Amino acid sequence: MNPADGVNTATRVLVTRPEPQAGQWANDLQRVGFAALPLPLIEIAGPADPAPVQALWEDMAAQRALMFVSPAAVEWFFRLRPQGAHWAPDTLAAAPGPGTARALQTAGAAHGLRPEQLVCPGPDAAQFDSEALWPLLAPLDWQGQRIGIVSGGDDKETKGRTWLAEQWRAKGASVTPVLTYQRRPGAWALAQQTLATQALTLPEAHIWLLSSSQAIDFLAGHHAPALPISGAPSPDWSRLRALVTHPKIADRARALGVRRITQARPTLDAVAQALRTAA
C-alpha cells in the first residue's frame, strides 16, 4: 500500500478498451500510482465497405448534424476522408462524452470543424451517453433535417444508439446510421493470454476496467474459452472484480455472474478514486 494515496499497488488494473485507448489509459493510471496494464478485449478495424463513409463526407453539407459514438468512430471517419473534403460550415458534430469530443477537436481542426459546432455534455455530467447528450440537442429544430450517426458494428450493420435515433425521428428528422468501423475480438499475443489467465485464476489480485458491454461478451464468448485455465471448465465469474463506466455495462456484467462491481464515470479522476476505494 502506498501511504501517500492509499493505492494497493499489488492489485493489477486491466484496461480492456481497444488500442490505442487501452495503452493511453494504462499509462495515465500508472502515473497516478496504479499497476495498470492494457488488455484489449476489442479490436477495431475499418469497415468492409468504406463507400458509405466517403459518401457521407461528400454529402455533409446536407446533414444538420453528425453524431459520433466513440473516439474510434472519429478516427475512422477522418481516416476515410476523401481527398479535399472538409467539414461543412453548418453541420454540427455531436459527441456523447469528452473523450469523443477531444478526438473530434483534434481530428477536425485541420479540416474545417470549428469548436462552436461541437455539441457534448459537460465534464460534470452524471453520465457520458446518448441520454446526457439529448437534452443539449432536443431544443433545436429537427423537422425535416438529416442526421448521420457515425457508428461501429460488425461487418454487416451498425450497432447501438437506437434510442437517440428514435428521439431525432420523433422530432421529424431523417436519421441514417453509417458503419465506420468494426468491433471484433482481437488476436491476443502470448503475454496477453498469460495475463488474462492469471487474472481469471487469481481474481483477488486484479480489477477489470470495463467500458463496453460488448467487451464482456467477447471476454466470455471468445477470449476466456481459448485460455488454458485449469481446474474448471470455465471461469468463476462471481469472483471477478470489475470497475464499469456505465450502468448498462454493470447490468451486462451481472448477467454474466459478476458480483463484485464498482461503477464510476469514465474520467481519469473518477476511475482513480473508484479504484482506490475498491482496492
C-alpha positions as CSV (number, residue, x, y, z in Angstrom):
1,M,0.0,0.0,0.0
2,N,1.3,3.4,-0.9
3,P,0.7,5.6,2.2
4,A,0.6,8.8,0.1
5,D,-2.5,7.9,-1.8
6,G,-4.0,4.7,-0.4
7,V,-3.4,2.7,-3.6
8,N,-2.9,-1.0,-3.3
9,T,-0.1,-1.4,-5.9
10,A,-0.3,-5.2,-5.6
11,T,-3.7,-5.1,-7.4
12,R,-3.3,-5.0,-11.2
13,V,-5.8,-3.0,-13.2
14,L,-6.6,-4.5,-16.6
15,V,-7.6,-1.8,-19.1
16,T,-9.8,-3.5,-21.6
17,R,-10.5,-0.7,-24.1
18,P,-9.4,-1.1,-27.7
19,E,-6.0,0.2,-28.6
20,P,-4.7,2.8,-28.6
21,Q,-7.0,3.8,-25.8
22,A,-6.1,0.9,-23.6
23,G,-2.4,1.9,-23.7
24,Q,-3.2,5.5,-23.1
25,W,-5.4,4.8,-20.1
26,A,-2.9,2.3,-18.7
27,N,-0.2,5.0,-18.9
28,D,-2.4,7.6,-17.2
29,L,-3.3,5.2,-14.4
30,Q,0.3,4.3,-13.9
31,R,1.2,7.9,-13.5
32,V,-1.2,8.2,-10.6
33,G,0.1,5.1,-8.8
34,F,-1.7,2.0,-10.2
35,A,-0.3,-1.2,-11.6
36,A,-2.3,-0.8,-14.8
37,L,-1.8,-3.0,-17.9
38,P,-3.6,-2.9,-21.3
39,L,-5.6,-6.0,-22.1
40,P,-7.8,-5.0,-25.0
41,L,-10.9,-7.2,-25.3
42,I,-12.0,-5.5,-28.6
43,E,-10.1,-4.9,-31.8
44,I,-11.1,-2.0,-34.1
45,A,-10.8,-2.4,-37.8
46,G,-12.1,-0.3,-40.8
47,P,-15.4,-1.1,-42.4
48,A,-15.6,-3.8,-45.1
49,D,-17.1,-1.1,-47.4
50,P,-15.7,2.4,-47.0
51,A,-18.0,3.9,-49.7
52,P,-20.8,5.0,-47.3
53,V,-18.4,6.9,-45.1
54,Q,-16.9,8.6,-48.1
55,A,-20.4,9.4,-49.4
56,L,-21.3,11.0,-46.1
57,W,-18.2,13.3,-46.4
58,E,-19.3,14.3,-49.9
59,D,-22.9,14.9,-48.7
60,M,-22.0,16.6,-45.4
61,A,-23.5,20.0,-46.4
62,A,-26.9,18.4,-46.5
63,Q,-26.5,17.0,-42.9
64,R,-27.7,19.1,-40.0
65,A,-25.6,17.0,-37.6
66,L,-23.3,14.1,-37.4
67,M,-23.2,12.1,-34.1
68,F,-20.0,10.2,-33.3
69,V,-20.5,7.3,-30.9
70,S,-16.8,6.9,-29.8
71,P,-13.2,8.0,-30.5
72,A,-12.9,5.1,-32.8
73,A,-15.8,6.4,-34.9
74,V,-13.9,9.7,-35.2
75,E,-10.6,8.1,-36.1
76,W,-12.1,6.0,-38.9
77,F,-14.3,8.8,-40.2
78,F,-11.4,11.1,-40.7
79,R,-9.1,8.3,-41.9
80,L,-11.5,7.6,-44.7
81,R,-12.0,11.2,-45.7
82,P,-11.9,11.7,-49.4
83,Q,-9.0,13.9,-50.7
84,G,-10.0,17.6,-50.4
85,A,-13.2,17.0,-48.4
86,H,-13.8,19.5,-45.5
87,W,-16.3,19.8,-42.7
88,A,-19.4,21.7,-43.8
89,P,-19.8,25.1,-42.0
90,D,-23.5,24.4,-40.9
91,T,-23.1,20.8,-39.8
92,L,-23.0,20.1,-36.1
93,A,-20.7,17.5,-34.6
94,A,-22.3,15.7,-31.6
95,A,-20.4,13.6,-29.1
96,P,-21.6,11.6,-26.0
97,G,-18.6,12.4,-23.9
98,P,-15.4,14.4,-23.6
99,G,-13.1,11.6,-25.0
100,T,-15.0,11.6,-28.3
101,A,-15.2,15.4,-28.2
102,R,-11.4,15.7,-27.8
103,A,-10.9,13.3,-30.7
104,L,-13.2,15.4,-32.9
105,Q,-11.4,18.6,-32.0
106,T,-8.0,17.1,-32.7
107,A,-9.0,15.4,-36.0
108,G,-11.4,18.1,-37.2
109,A,-9.3,21.2,-36.6
110,A,-7.3,20.8,-39.8
111,H,-10.4,20.1,-41.9
112,G,-12.8,22.9,-41.1
113,L,-14.6,21.8,-37.9
114,R,-14.9,24.8,-35.5
115,P,-15.3,24.5,-31.7
116,E,-18.7,26.2,-31.8
117,Q,-20.0,23.3,-34.0
118,L,-19.3,20.7,-31.3
119,V,-22.2,19.6,-29.0
120,C,-21.2,17.5,-26.0
121,P,-22.2,17.0,-22.3
122,G,-20.1,19.0,-19.9
123,P,-17.3,17.4,-17.9
124,D,-19.6,17.4,-14.8
125,A,-22.4,15.3,-16.5
126,A,-23.6,12.3,-14.4
127,Q,-23.0,10.0,-17.4
128,F,-21.5,10.3,-20.9
129,D,-24.1,8.8,-23.2
130,S,-27.0,9.4,-25.5
131,E,-29.3,10.3,-22.6
132,A,-26.9,13.0,-21.4
133,L,-26.4,14.3,-24.9
134,W,-30.0,14.6,-26.0
135,P,-31.1,17.5,-23.7
136,L,-28.5,19.6,-25.5
137,L,-29.9,18.7,-28.9
138,A,-33.7,18.5,-28.2
139,P,-34.3,22.3,-28.1
140,L,-33.1,22.6,-31.7
141,D,-35.5,22.4,-34.7
142,W,-35.0,19.0,-36.3
143,Q,-38.1,18.9,-38.5
144,G,-37.1,17.8,-42.0
145,Q,-33.4,17.7,-41.1
146,R,-31.0,14.9,-42.0
147,I,-28.8,13.3,-39.3
148,G,-25.9,10.8,-39.7
149,I,-24.9,8.6,-36.8
150,V,-21.3,7.6,-37.3
151,S,-21.0,4.3,-35.6
152,G,-19.4,0.9,-35.3
153,G,-20.7,-2.6,-35.6
154,D,-20.0,-5.9,-37.2
155,D,-19.0,-6.4,-40.8
156,K,-22.6,-6.0,-42.0
157,E,-24.5,-3.5,-39.8
158,T,-24.2,-0.8,-37.2
159,K,-24.9,-1.4,-33.6
160,G,-26.3,0.8,-30.8
161,R,-27.7,4.3,-30.4
162,T,-31.2,3.3,-31.4
163,W,-32.6,5.3,-28.6
164,L,-31.0,8.5,-29.8
165,A,-32.2,7.8,-33.4
166,E,-35.7,7.4,-32.1
167,Q,-35.6,10.8,-30.3
168,W,-34.5,12.5,-33.5
169,R,-37.1,10.8,-35.7
170,A,-39.8,11.8,-33.2
171,K,-38.7,15.4,-33.8
172,G,-39.2,14.9,-37.6
173,A,-35.6,14.2,-38.6
174,S,-34.3,11.6,-41.0
175,V,-31.6,9.5,-39.3
176,T,-29.1,7.3,-41.2
177,P,-26.5,5.2,-39.3
178,V,-23.2,4.8,-41.1
179,L,-20.9,1.9,-40.3
180,T,-17.5,3.5,-39.9
181,Y,-15.6,0.7,-38.1
182,Q,-15.9,-2.9,-37.0
183,R,-15.6,-4.2,-33.5
184,R,-14.2,-7.7,-33.1
185,P,-12.3,-9.8,-30.6
186,G,-8.6,-9.3,-31.4
187,A,-5.9,-11.9,-31.5
188,W,-4.0,-11.9,-28.2
189,A,-0.2,-12.3,-28.0
190,L,1.2,-14.9,-25.7
191,A,1.9,-12.3,-23.0
192,Q,-1.8,-11.1,-23.1
193,Q,-3.0,-14.7,-22.9
194,T,-0.8,-15.2,-19.8
195,L,-2.0,-12.0,-18.2
196,A,-5.7,-12.9,-18.8
197,T,-5.2,-16.5,-17.4
198,Q,-3.6,-15.0,-14.3
199,A,-6.4,-12.6,-13.9
200,L,-9.1,-15.3,-14.1
201,T,-7.3,-17.7,-11.8
202,L,-6.3,-15.1,-9.3
203,P,-9.3,-12.7,-9.3
204,E,-8.5,-11.1,-6.0
205,A,-5.3,-9.6,-7.4
206,H,-6.9,-8.0,-10.4
207,I,-9.6,-5.5,-11.3
208,W,-11.1,-5.4,-14.8
209,L,-11.8,-1.9,-16.1
210,L,-14.7,-2.4,-18.4
211,S,-16.0,0.3,-20.7
212,S,-18.2,-1.7,-23.1
213,S,-20.9,-4.4,-22.8
214,Q,-19.6,-6.0,-26.0
215,A,-16.2,-6.3,-24.4
216,I,-17.8,-8.5,-21.7
217,D,-19.4,-10.6,-24.4
218,F,-16.1,-11.1,-26.2
219,L,-14.3,-12.0,-22.9
220,A,-16.9,-14.6,-22.0
221,G,-17.6,-15.9,-25.5
222,H,-14.2,-15.7,-27.3
223,H,-11.2,-14.9,-25.1
224,A,-11.8,-17.0,-21.9
225,P,-12.8,-20.3,-23.7
226,A,-9.4,-20.2,-25.5
227,L,-7.3,-19.8,-22.4
228,P,-5.6,-22.8,-20.6
229,I,-7.5,-22.3,-17.3
230,S,-7.0,-25.5,-15.2
231,G,-9.3,-26.8,-12.6
232,A,-12.6,-25.6,-14.0
233,P,-14.4,-25.8,-17.4
234,S,-15.0,-22.1,-17.3
235,P,-14.0,-19.1,-15.0
236,D,-15.9,-18.5,-11.8
237,W,-17.3,-15.1,-12.9
238,S,-18.7,-14.4,-9.4
239,R,-15.1,-14.0,-8.1
240,L,-14.1,-11.3,-10.7
241,R,-13.7,-7.7,-9.6
242,A,-14.9,-5.2,-12.1
243,L,-15.0,-1.5,-12.4
244,V,-17.5,-0.3,-15.0
245,T,-18.2,3.1,-16.5
246,H,-21.9,2.9,-17.2
247,P,-25.0,1.2,-15.6
248,K,-25.7,-0.8,-18.8
249,I,-22.2,-2.3,-18.5
250,A,-22.9,-3.2,-14.9
251,D,-26.1,-4.9,-15.9
252,R,-24.3,-7.0,-18.5
253,A,-21.6,-8.0,-16.0
254,R,-24.2,-9.1,-13.5
255,A,-25.9,-11.1,-16.2
256,L,-22.7,-13.0,-16.7
257,G,-22.4,-13.7,-13.0
258,V,-20.0,-11.0,-11.8
259,R,-21.0,-9.8,-8.3
260,R,-18.2,-7.5,-7.3
261,I,-18.9,-4.4,-9.4
262,T,-17.9,-0.8,-8.8
263,Q,-19.2,1.9,-11.0
264,A,-17.5,5.2,-11.9
265,R,-17.8,8.0,-14.5
266,P,-15.3,7.4,-17.4
267,T,-12.9,10.1,-16.4
268,L,-9.4,9.5,-15.0
269,D,-10.1,11.2,-11.7
270,A,-13.3,9.3,-11.2
271,V,-11.8,5.9,-12.2
272,A,-8.8,6.5,-10.0
273,Q,-10.9,7.4,-7.0
274,A,-13.1,4.3,-7.5
275,L,-10.1,2.1,-7.8
276,R,-8.7,3.4,-4.6
277,T,-11.9,2.6,-2.9
278,A,-12.2,-0.9,-4.5
279,A,-8.5,-1.7,-3.8
